[in-house]
Amino acid sequence: MKRRDFLRRSLGTFAGLGAYGAAGTLGNLKLLGAAMGAEHLGKGIPDFKALVCIFQYGGNDPFNTIIPRDSATHANYSASRGPLAISQATAAALPLNPAVAPAGGGQYGLHPGMGRLQSLFNGGQCAVVANVGPLLHPITKSQYQNETVPIPPQLFSHDDQAHQWQTAWPDSATSTGWAGRMADALIDANSSSQVSMCMSLSGSNTLQVGNVVQPYFVGANGLDSVFFVENEWNQQRRDTFLAIQQLAQQQNAHVFERAYAGIMDRALTNHDLIQAALASTPAPSAVFPDNFLGAQLRMVARMISIRAALGMQRQIFFVSDGGYDTHDDQLAQHSTLLPNVSECLGAFYDATVELGVANDVTAFTASDFGRTLSVNGDGTDHGWG
């Protein structure tokens, strides 16, 4: 599926925002993933595609990210939001012009600080996938209140809901993520590469863990130093370590020693391979915000730029941003967080254009959960979906 087709089809889900109703099913996300994957499974994969997950830890508030602009819907929104409502009188929400009109009617806008994403949306390069969240069965408000229908476990818990988002199995204790399982299925696409399809710029995560594929960690500012073979140790000490490493790989070594030696050997080999590729490939000239999210996405762009040197046809990246648990002072916190996401994603899009892969790379945001439409003073509580 081409990136443009994915975005065009996703625009149709924009209609789900109209009622501000209960969360949709995570099964929709499963179906979407299955449709995308089925196109290539079992076939040769001559092209390049990449996914980039930007996980917003804490639970981003969707109701002040996507805001109704038509009078009727905004009146309902404002009645619940109270002091946190983005004003309609000042036309603060940046208008969105979807290619496919919402089925339920209405007009919507982005948070006033997200001008760069507004431009991308109105240009057909960005989409809203709404009403997505964990759900075991269709459920009504009365069924929820009467506890007559099963619900996902540990709703409103940061760790549990982030886990469910990243596994896509709310009714299972699985330790594998949907991106990791997808990488398992597509592993032959990178048959000429020894580097993992999954790369994390933000440490450990469940999303990229497969039954076979495991994420490879990359620092936001480059590869972390291999502490025992670079500048920290002198040559004699490095030679001694490498000699011990070779002994551990011998057949008469203990099975755990051989396994550890194999992991270490692959880490050293991949480190040298990636370092050499980065050193010989110019970095994209796109200017990123000078912060952690910007640095992560800049490095993602660099890793995409060396895809040919690494022999990679498929790449999956994980980056993160924090600070979204806005129990108080939400307006002030959002005024910093959301513009930064917008600018960072805009810069990343510029980099993909420069690299000639703008239609082959899809970046998307996800979060622990949404937040309540009602407020608790100057903040919001944990939501569902």
C-alpha positions in Angstrom: 0.0 0.0 0.0 1.4 3.4 -1.0 1.8 6.0 1.8 -0.5 8.4 -0.1 -3.2 5.7 -0.3 -2.9 5.0 3.4 -3.4 8.6 4.2 -6.3 9.0 1.8 -8.1 6.0 3.3 -7.3 7.2 6.8 -9.0 10.6 6.1 -12.3 8.8 6.1 -11.9 7.9 9.8 -11.9 11.6 10.5 -15.7 11.4 10.7 -15.4 9.5 13.9 -14.5 12.6 15.8 -17.9 14.2 15.4 -19.7 12.7 18.4 -16.8 12.6 20.8 -18.2 9.2 21.7 -16.8 6.0 23.1 -13.5 4.7 21.8 -13.5 2.5 18.7 -12.0 -0.9 18.8 -8.4 -1.8 18.6 -9.6 -4.5 16.2 -9.9 -1.7 13.6 -6.1 -1.2 13.9 -5.6 -4.9 13.6 -7.7 -5.0 10.4 -5.8 -2.0 9.0 -2.5 -3.6 9.7 -3.6 -6.9 8.2 -4.7 -5.1 5.0 -1.4 -3.3 4.7 0.6 -6.4 5.4 -1.3 -8.7 3.1 -0.3 -6.8 0.1 3.3 -8.0 0.3 3.4 -11.1 2.4 4.5 -14.0 0.3 5.8 -11.7 -2.4 9.2 -10.2 -3.3 9.7 -6.8 -1.8 11.7 -4.6 -4.2 10.7 -1.2 -2.8 11.4 0.6 0.5 9.0 1.3 3.3 9.4 2.6 6.8 7.2 3.2 9.9 8.1 5.7 12.6 6.2 5.5 15.9 6.3 8.7 18.0 4.9 7.5 21.4 3.6 10.3 23.6 4.1 9.0 27.1 1.6 10.1 29.8 -1.6 10.1 27.7 -2.1 13.0 25.3 -5.4 14.8 25.4 -7.0 14.4 22.0 -9.8 16.9 22.7 -7.4 19.8 22.7 -5.4 18.4 19.8 -8.3 18.1 17.4 -11.0 20.7 18.1 -14.4 21.2 16.6 -14.9 24.5 14.7 -18.6 24.3 13.7 -21.0 26.0 16.2 -23.1 23.0 17.2 -20.2 20.6 17.9 -18.1 23.3 19.5 -20.9 24.2 21.9 -21.1 20.6 23.1 -17.3 20.5 23.4 -17.1 23.8 25.2 -19.8 22.8 27.7 -17.7 19.8 28.9 -14.3 21.4 28.6 -15.1 24.6 30.5 -11.9 26.5 31.2 -9.8 24.2 29.0 -11.8 24.7 25.8 -10.0 26.2 22.9 -12.0 29.2 22.0 -14.2 29.4 18.9 -14.7 33.1 19.3 -11.1 33.8 18.4 -11.0 31.0 15.7 -8.0 29.7 17.6 -8.2 26.2 16.2 -6.3 26.0 12.9 -8.9 24.9 10.2 -8.5 21.4 8.6 -9.7 20.8 5.1 -10.0 17.0 4.7 -9.9 15.5 1.3 -12.9 13.3 2.3 -15.6 15.3 4.2 -16.6 13.8 7.6 -19.6 11.6 7.2 -21.3 13.2 10.2 -20.6 16.7 9.0 -18.9 19.3 11.1 -15.6 21.2 10.8 -12.5 20.6 12.8 -9.2 22.2 13.5 -5.8 21.6 15.1 -4.4 23.1 18.3 -3.3 26.7 17.6 0.3 25.8 18.0 0.4 23.1 15.3 0.6 25.2 12.2 3.2 22.9 10.5 0.9 19.8 10.8 -2.0 21.9 9.6 -0.1 22.7 6.5 0.8 19.0 6.0 -2.8 17.9 6.6 -4.3 20.4 4.1 -1.7 19.4 1.6 -2.7 15.7 1.9 0.4 14.6 3.7 -1.1 14.1 7.1 -4.2 12.3 8.4 -6.3 11.8 11.6 -7.0 8.2 12.6 -9.7 8.7 15.3 -11.6 6.6 17.8 -9.0 3.9 18.2 -8.4 2.2 21.5 -8.5 -1.1 23.4 -11.9 -2.9 23.4 -12.8 -6.5 23.8 -16.4 -6.3 22.8 -18.8 -3.5 21.6 -20.2 -1.9 24.8 -22.7 0.7 25.8 -22.6 3.1 28.7 -25.2 1.2 30.7 -23.4 -2.1 30.0 -20.2 -0.6 31.3 -21.9 0.8 34.4 -23.6 -2.5 35.1 -20.5 -4.5 34.4 -22.3 -6.9 32.0 -19.7 -6.9 29.2 -16.0 -7.6 29.6 -13.6 -4.6 29.3 -9.9 -4.5 28.8 -7.9 -5.1 32.0 -6.3 -2.3 34.0 -8.0 0.6 32.2 -6.5 4.0 33.0 -3.2 2.5 34.0 -0.2 4.1 32.2 1.9 1.0 32.0 -0.9 -1.4 31.2 -2.5 0.8 28.5 0.8 1.6 26.9 1.4 -2.2 26.8 -2.0 -2.8 25.2 -1.4 -0.1 22.6 2.0 -1.6 21.7 0.9 -5.3 21.7 -2.5 -4.7 20.0 -3.8 -7.6 22.2 -5.8 -6.1 25.1 -7.0 -9.5 26.2 -3.6 -11.2 26.3 -0.5 -11.0 28.4 1.7 -11.3 25.3 5.2 -9.8 25.5 5.5 -9.2 21.8 4.5 -6.0 20.0 2.6 -5.7 16.8 5.5 -4.1 15.0 7.9 -6.8 16.2 5.5 -9.5 14.9 5.2 -7.7 11.6 9.0 -7.6 11.4 9.0 -11.3 12.0 6.6 -11.8 9.1 8.7 -9.5 6.8 12.1 -10.5 7.9 13.0 -11.8 4.4 12.7 -8.3 3.1 16.0 -7.5 4.7 17.6 -10.8 4.0 20.8 -9.1 3.0 21.1 -7.2 6.2 22.3 -8.3 9.6 20.9 -5.2 11.3 17.5 -5.5 13.0 14.5 -4.1 11.1 13.4 -2.5 14.3 15.4 0.4 15.7 14.7 2.2 18.9 15.9 5.8 19.5 14.2 5.7 23.0 15.4 2.5 24.7 13.3 -0.5 25.6 9.8 -0.8 24.3 7.3 -3.6 23.7 6.1 -2.4 20.3 9.2 -3.7 18.5 9.7 -7.0 20.3 9.0 -10.0 18.0 9.4 -13.7 18.5 12.5 -13.5 16.4 13.2 -9.8 15.8 14.5 -7.7 18.6 15.0 -3.9 18.6 18.4 -2.4 18.0 19.1 0.6 20.2 20.5 3.8 18.7 21.3 6.9 20.6 19.5 10.1 19.7 22.8 11.7 18.9 24.4 8.7 17.3 25.5 5.3 18.2 26.5 4.8 21.8 30.2 4.2 22.4 31.1 0.5 22.6 32.8 1.2 25.9 35.2 -1.6 25.9 36.7 -1.2 22.5 36.9 2.5 21.9 38.7 5.3 23.6 38.1 4.3 27.2 40.4 1.2 27.0 44.0 1.1 25.8 45.0 -1.2 23.0 46.3 -4.0 25.3 43.1 -4.1 27.2 41.0 -4.2 24.0 43.1 -7.0 22.6 42.7 -9.0 25.8 38.9 -8.6 25.7 38.6 -9.6 22.1 40.8 -12.7 22.8 38.5 -13.8 25.6 35.5 -13.1 23.3 37.0 -15.5 20.7 37.6 -18.2 23.3 33.9 -17.9 24.4 32.8 -18.7 20.8 34.6 -22.0 20.7 32.5 -25.1 20.6 33.8 -26.4 23.9 32.6 -23.2 25.7 29.4 -23.3 27.8 26.2 -22.8 25.8 25.5 -19.5 27.7 29.0 -18.3 27.0 28.6 -19.0 23.3 25.2 -17.2 23.3 26.6 -14.2 25.0 29.7 -14.1 22.8 27.4 -14.3 19.7 25.3 -11.4 20.9 28.4 -9.3 21.7 30.0 -10.2 18.3 26.9 -9.1 16.4 26.7 -5.9 18.5 30.3 -5.0 17.6 29.9 -5.9 13.9 26.6 -3.9 13.6 28.2 -1.0 15.4 31.1 -0.9 13.0 28.9 -1.3 10.0 26.5 1.5 11.0 29.3 3.9 12.1 31.0 3.4 8.7 27.8 4.0 6.8 26.9 7.2 8.8 30.5 8.5 8.3 30.3 8.1 4.6 26.7 9.5 4.1 25.9 13.2 4.3 23.2 14.0 6.9 20.0 15.5 5.6 20.0 19.3 5.7 16.5 19.7 7.3 16.7 21.8 10.4 15.2 20.0 13.5 14.2 21.6 16.8 17.0 21.5 19.3 15.5 19.1 21.8 15.3 15.3 22.5 12.4 14.6 20.1 14.0 16.6 17.3 17.3 14.8 17.9 15.6 11.4 17.7 13.8 12.2 14.5 17.0 13.6 13.0 18.8 10.3 13.7 15.8 8.4 12.3 16.3 10.4 9.1 20.0 9.6 9.1 19.3 5.8 9.6 16.9 6.0 6.6 19.6 7.7 4.6 21.9 4.7 5.0 19.3 2.1 4.3 21.0 0.9 1.1 24.4 0.5 2.8 22.7 -1.6 5.4 20.7 -3.6 2.9 17.3 -2.7 4.3 14.0 -2.6 2.4 11.9 -2.3 5.6 12.6 -0.3 8.7 10.6 0.3 11.9 11.6 3.1 14.3 10.5 4.0 17.8 10.9 7.4 19.3 9.2 9.0 22.3 8.2 12.3 23.9 7.1 12.8 27.5 5.1 15.1 29.7 1.6 14.4 28.5 0.1 13.3 31.9 -1.6 16.7 32.2 -3.5 16.5 35.5 -2.9 20.2 36.0 -1.8 23.3 34.0 -2.7 21.5 30.8 -3.1 24.6 28.6 0.4 25.8 29.5 1.9 22.4 29.0 0.1 21.8 25.7 1.3 25.2 24.4 4.8 23.8 24.5 4.3 20.1 23.8 2.1 20.2 20.8 3.9 22.9 18.8 7.1 21.0 19.4 5.6 17.8 18.0 4.3 19.7 15.0 7.6 21.3 14.3 9.6 18.1 14.8 7.3 16.1 12.4 7.4 18.9 9.9 11.2 18.8 9.9 11.2 15.1 9.6 8.8 15.3 6.6 11.3 17.8 5.0 14.1 15.3 5.5 12.1 12.5 3.9 11.4 14.8 0.9 15.1 15.5 0.6 15.9 11.8 0.8 13.3 11.0 -1.9 11.2 8.7 0.4 8.4 11.1 1.4 5.8 8.6 0.0 7.5 5.6 1.5 7.8 6.6 5.1 4.8 6.9 7.5 5.2 8.5 10.9 2.4 8.2 13.4 1.7 9.2 17.0 0.4 7.0 19.7 -0.1 7.5 23.5 -1.0 5.5 26.6 -4.6 6.6 26.4 -6.7 9.7 25.8 -8.0 11.9 28.5 -11.4 12.8 30.0 -13.5 15.3 28.1 -14.5 16.7 31.5 -11.9 18.6 33.5 -10.5 18.6 37.0 -9.7 22.3 37.5 -6.9 23.2 35.0 -6.2 19.6 33.9 -7.7 16.3 32.8 -7.8 12.7 34.1 -6.9 9.4 32.4 -9.2 8.4 29.6 -10.0 5.2 27.7 -8.6 4.7 24.2 
